[in-house]
Each structure stands twice: as structure tokens, then as C-alpha cells.
Amino acid sequence: MTPAQDPFYIVKDEIQESIDKVQDTFHQWKQTPENTGEYVHLTKELLTSCESIQWQVDELDKAISVAERDPAFYGLNEAEIGRRRSWTSTARNQVLSLRRNVEAGRKKILFGHSTNPSESIRSKKHISQDNDEFIASESDQQMLLIKRQDEELDALSASVQRIGGVGLTIHDELVGQEKLLGELNLDMETTSNRLDFVQKRVAMVMKKASLKGQIMMIAFLVILFIILFVLVFLT
């Protein structure tokens, strides 16, 4: 299987593209003035994106762990497993580094103080607003995680139901085949008995036919001998 066809590399490219986009947003975030609506919006966007990418990397790491149990089955070797582990580790560290920087910048704004009383009042308002937005952001992230878990459970339940349905179908098919084999076995025994009976009757007929043929042949030869004798000696 070529890298272009390998599901790992397809997902890897998608995650790497997401990381590149987050890094671009991070550079934009660093250049954005603090205590502005755009800064807060970019902060929330970066934290949400980092959470999503980290979840994708963790899922990809789980797939690598499954393949690591039997690499030959998946057409892999230890070197390839090592390269995949190395990439997921690097990607996770990149995302964690970005997330720590963003969280540090947000805490700096939340807990920073100003010497100007009027600026202090405005700062408190921003802190209160940012706290509310932080709580809302964390709530959104928790809801996103719960939604993903629900989707995974639904997919797992659907897979179990499909497997159960396939198992029942196979069971019914095996029962039907067993019934057909039983009927076929009975028919074969019946046919075998009939063949034995016919063979015995044919043997008896052949035996009788052979005896009658011998008698008729002897009679024919006797008659032919008499005729030849008369023709030769009496004429």
C-alpha cells in the first residue's frame, strides 16, 4: 500500500494542514492588541482548534497502537511504526506548546493590573467579560467532547447491531444448510438402497438370460450338425 492510499497518511496530512492553519492564526493572535474583541475571538478559536487537533492526534495514536500489536497483518514493520509514533509525538508537542502560549497570554490579561484607576475599572470589566467568555468557551469544549463521545457510542452501538444481525443471518444459514445436508443424506441412502436392489435384479436377469442362451446355442448346433450329416452322408 502506497502512502497515498494508506489511511494513516491521509489523516496525517489533514491534521498537519490543521496544525499549519492554527500556527498562522497563532501568529495573527500574537500581533493582535490585547483587550480587544478580535484578541478574545482568536483566543477562543485557538483553544478550540488545539483541543480538536489534540483529540485527532490521540485517536491516530490509538490506531497506531492497534497496528503495533500485529504489524505484519497491516503490512507494517517496526521502523514504520516508529516513524508514525515520532510524528504523532511531534504533532502533540506542537499543539501543546501553542495551547500553553495562548493560555498564558489569556491569564496575563485576566490577572494583569493597571496603575491608572480608570484603566483599572476598565480592566476589571474586561476581566469579568473574559471570565464569562472563558467559562462559555470551556462549556462549549465540554459539550463538543460529549457530542463526540455520543457519536462514537452511537457508531459503536450501530456496529454491534450490524455484527449481531450478521451473526443471526449466519446462524440461520447454517441451520438451513444442516437441514439440506440431512435431506441430501437421506436421499442418498434411499437411492443407494434402490441401486443395490436394481443391481441384484439385473444380476439375476443376466444369469437367467445367459443359461437360456447356452441351451439355445447347443440346440442350434445339434440341429446344424444333423442337417450337415444328412447332406453329406445321405445324398
Secondary structure, DSSP 8 states (H G I E B T S, - for coil): --TTT-HHHHHHHHHHHHHHHHHHHHHHHHHS-SSSHHHHHHHHHHHHHHHHHHHHHHHHHHHHHHHHHSGGGGT--HHHHHHHHHHHHHHHHHHHHHHHHHHHHHHHHHH---SSHHHHHHHHHHHHHHHHHHHHHHHHHHHHHHHHHHHHHHHHHHHHHHHHHHHHHHHHHHHHHHHHHHHHHHHHHHHHHHHHHHHHHHHHHHHHHHHHHHHHHHHHHHHHHHHHHHHHH--
